[in-house]
Amino acid sequence: MRNYLLYGGMVMGLSVATSVLAADPTKEDLQKEIDALKAKVDQLEQTQQQQAITTRADVDATVKAVLQDADRRSQLMQMEGFTAGWTDGKFILQSGDGNYLIHPYAQFQLRNTTTWRENGKQPNDTDDVQNGFEVRRAKVGVEGNAFGPNLTYQFQMQFDRKSGTPGLEDAWVRYKFSPQFSLRAGQFKDPFAHESLLSSKKFLAAERDYTNDYFSSGDDYVQGVSLIYDAKGPLHAELAFTDGSDFAVASGVRNNFDQNFQDFGTNNADYGGAGRVEYLAMGDWKDYDSFSAYGAKSDLLVFGAGLDYTESGNTGFFSQTVDVQYKMTNGLALYAAAYGRYTKNSPAAIDAPGTTPAALHDLYDWGVVAQASYMLNPKLEVFGRYGYLDIDSDGLAAGASNHIHEITAGANYYFVGHNAKLTLDGGYLPNGAPIADDGAGILASRNDEFYLRCQFQLLL
């Protein structure tokens, strides 16, 4: 019995052991499983590598496309030759080869003026005070060159300070046909007096001197052609044939620009001629475009002289001027000018509207201007100016003073150079002014006259 039990137990144990051994994988099975896992790992690695290759290829293709597009655009820009930017303090549009250039600009001057005249209010000869704001100048324009650097141009308009109506000022083209000579045609400033040729952007006081305005009518635009000598050396000259000068203050010849070829009565000239020569004794011509020593890069000394002949009907006006300008880098600037005008066959009514002349007169008027300025620091400048005008008494109404003195003093504060500038000045005319120059704040008077001007200028 015991043997049977022992036998049975051995059989059961063997069956269990056999079952256990049968459930365990064989070596071959394990190897197959290992090979399958390796295959899956290899497949995953290949997939990741393909994805990485695809990603790099896409990135490389994208970068290449961007670079090609940038190069294409760069070549297109170069082919079109277009550049734009801020150069030498101004915005310009320019072709790559420099043959075309456009510089748009704008000028704005807001001024408050107070004028007091002793016995200036009629008909009771009571004292008179005038005060108010005005947009003294609002101008827009373009300048540059076309078809090459030898053909230059300027077109400028100003909005009338009383009506707001736009009016043409500069409208000319200039062609340089040799290294020394060029021709200019259109409407431009009469090449006569330096103070008139100077841009209103670069004034020392808020306005030009009364004496200068009498002889050359402020900006003094004319229509015509001129021959210019400029060899980029010390000598500069210009000779012009025009429709005649425009004497705004003297009122002898008025409104002679922005007109067609016809004559319009006695208030317009028939024809004129003018010439000016300037000699640079030392310095840089670039510093000659301003009365102030602000920004002067070197000491400057320039001598100038000008002539103008204008004829209107039987009356001829022959004007002369000489001037000198000196400035130093230490902040000192000086200027002086002398003027004269001989008038042939002038009716007194020309210089004194409303009078009835008994006969024609030959007149001679003359005047001088002297001024000085000094930069107290890089921003603040003080200045003083004296002008004297001697008008031939035969050209004035009875009782009007023919000896006009103007004393002006003031200061400039340069926020951003001439681009943003504040000017405060005052003036005194002890004998009044026989002819109004209201653009300067000077009204017609026979006694003491004072004015005070405060002006802000913005240039773009």
WOSULMO-V121674 format. One record per backbone hydrogen bond with DSSP energy under -1.0 kcal/mol. CO is the residue of the C=O (numbers start at 1). NH is the residue of the N-H. E is the energy in kcal/mol with one decimal. If there is no record, write none. Layout:
co = (CO/CO)
nh = (NH/NH)
e = (E/E)
This chain:
co = (1/2/3/4/5/6/7/8/9/10/11/12/13/14/15/16/17/18/19/20/26/27/28/29/30/31/32/33/34/35/36/37/38/39/40/41/42/43/44/45/46/47/48/49/50/51/52/53/54/55/56/57/58/59/60/61/62/63/64/65/66/67/68/69/70/71/72/73/74/75/76/77/77/81/83/85/87/90/92/93/94/95/99/100/101/102/103/105/106/107/108/109/110/111/112/113/114/115/116/117/117/121/126/128/130/132/134/134/137/138/139/140/141/142/143/144/145/148/150/151/152/153/154/155/156/157/158/160/165/167/170/171/172/173/174/175/180/181/182/183/184/185/186/187/188/190/193/194/199/202/209/210/211/212/213/217/220/222/223/224/225/226/227/228/229/234/236/237/238/239/240/241/242/246/247/253/265/267/271/272/273/274/275/276/277/278/279/282/284/285/293/300/301/301/302/303/304/305/306/307/308/309/310/311/311/312/315/316/317/318/319/320/321/322/323/324/325/326/327/328/331/332/333/334/335/336/337/338/339/340/341/342/343/344/346/347/348/352/361/363/365/366/367/368/369/370/371/372/373/374/379/380/380/381/382/383/384/385/386/387/388/389/390/392/393/397/402/404/406/407/408/409/410/411/412/413/416/419/420/420/421/422/423/424/425/426/427/428/429/429/433/437/437/442/448/449/450/451/452/453/454/455/456/457/458)
nh = (5/6/7/8/9/10/11/12/13/14/15/16/17/18/19/20/21/22/23/24/30/31/32/33/34/35/36/37/38/39/40/41/42/43/44/45/46/47/48/49/50/51/52/53/54/55/56/57/58/59/60/61/62/63/64/65/66/67/68/69/70/71/72/73/74/75/76/77/78/79/80/81/82/96/94/92/90/87/85/102/83/98/148/95/145/93/143/141/460/139/458/137/456/134/454/132/452/130/450/120/128/126/121/117/115/113/111/136/109/159/107/157/105/155/103/153/101/151/176/146/174/144/172/142/169/140/167/164/160/158/156/187/154/185/152/183/230/178/228/175/226/173/224/171/222/192/197/198/202/291/213/214/215/216/217/220/190/188/243/186/241/184/239/182/237/280/278/229/276/227/274/225/272/248/251/247/268/254/311/242/309/240/307/238/305/236/303/301/287/288/296/327/281/282/325/279/323/277/321/275/319/273/317/270/271/315/312/344/310/342/308/340/306/338/304/336/302/334/300/331/375/328/373/326/371/324/369/322/367/320/365/318/363/316/361/350/352/355/346/343/341/390/339/388/337/386/335/384/333/382/414/376/377/412/374/410/372/408/370/406/368/404/366/395/396/400/391/389/387/428/385/426/383/424/381/422/419/459/415/416/457/413/455/411/453/409/451/407/432/449/445/440/442/437/118/429/116/427/114/425/112/423/110/421/108)
e = (-2.4/-2.3/-2.4/-2.8/-2.7/-1.9/-2.2/-2.5/-2.7/-2.2/-2.1/-2.5/-2.6/-2.4/-2.5/-2.7/-2.6/-2.3/-1.5/-1.3/-2.2/-2.1/-2.4/-2.4/-2.4/-2.6/-2.4/-2.3/-2.3/-2.2/-2.2/-2.5/-2.9/-2.4/-2.4/-2.6/-2.5/-2.2/-2.5/-2.4/-2.5/-2.4/-2.5/-2.8/-2.7/-2.7/-2.7/-2.3/-2.4/-2.6/-3.0/-2.6/-2.6/-2.9/-2.4/-2.3/-2.5/-2.6/-2.5/-2.4/-2.7/-2.7/-2.5/-2.7/-2.7/-2.6/-2.3/-3.0/-2.6/-2.7/-2.9/-2.2/-1.3/-1.0/-2.9/-2.5/-1.2/-3.2/-1.8/-2.9/-2.6/-1.4/-2.4/-2.5/-1.0/-2.4/-1.3/-2.1/-2.6/-2.4/-2.7/-1.2/-2.5/-2.4/-2.2/-1.5/-2.4/-2.7/-2.6/-1.2/-2.5/-1.5/-3.3/-2.7/-2.9/-2.5/-2.9/-1.4/-2.6/-2.6/-2.6/-2.9/-2.5/-2.7/-2.9/-2.1/-2.6/-1.0/-2.6/-2.3/-3.1/-1.8/-2.1/-2.3/-2.8/-2.1/-2.5/-1.9/-2.9/-2.6/-3.0/-2.4/-1.9/-2.3/-2.7/-2.5/-3.2/-1.6/-2.9/-2.8/-2.5/-2.0/-2.6/-2.5/-3.2/-2.5/-2.2/-1.9/-1.9/-1.3/-2.3/-1.9/-1.6/-2.6/-1.7/-1.7/-3.0/-2.2/-1.7/-2.3/-2.6/-2.5/-2.4/-1.9/-2.0/-3.3/-3.3/-3.1/-2.4/-3.0/-2.1/-2.1/-2.3/-1.2/-1.0/-1.7/-1.2/-2.2/-2.5/-2.9/-3.2/-3.4/-2.6/-2.4/-2.0/-2.5/-2.3/-2.3/-1.7/-1.9/-2.1/-2.0/-2.1/-1.4/-2.4/-3.0/-2.6/-2.4/-1.9/-2.4/-3.1/-2.5/-3.2/-3.6/-1.3/-2.1/-3.1/-2.9/-2.5/-2.9/-2.1/-2.0/-2.5/-2.6/-2.7/-2.0/-2.4/-3.9/-2.9/-1.6/-1.2/-3.1/-2.3/-2.7/-2.7/-2.3/-2.5/-1.7/-2.0/-2.9/-2.3/-2.9/-2.2/-1.5/-1.8/-2.1/-1.4/-1.8/-4.2/-2.6/-2.6/-3.4/-3.2/-2.8/-2.5/-2.9/-2.0/-2.4/-2.3/-2.3/-2.8/-1.7/-1.5/-2.7/-2.5/-2.1/-2.4/-2.9/-2.4/-2.6/-2.2/-2.9/-2.2/-2.1/-1.5/-1.8/-2.3/-2.5/-2.5/-2.0/-3.0/-2.5/-2.3/-2.4/-2.6/-2.5/-1.3/-2.4/-1.9/-1.6/-2.8/-2.7/-3.0/-2.5/-3.2/-2.2/-2.1/-2.2/-1.5/-1.3/-2.8/-2.2/-1.8/-2.5/-2.7/-2.9/-2.7/-2.5/-2.4/-2.5/-2.7/-3.1/-2.3/-1.7/-2.1)
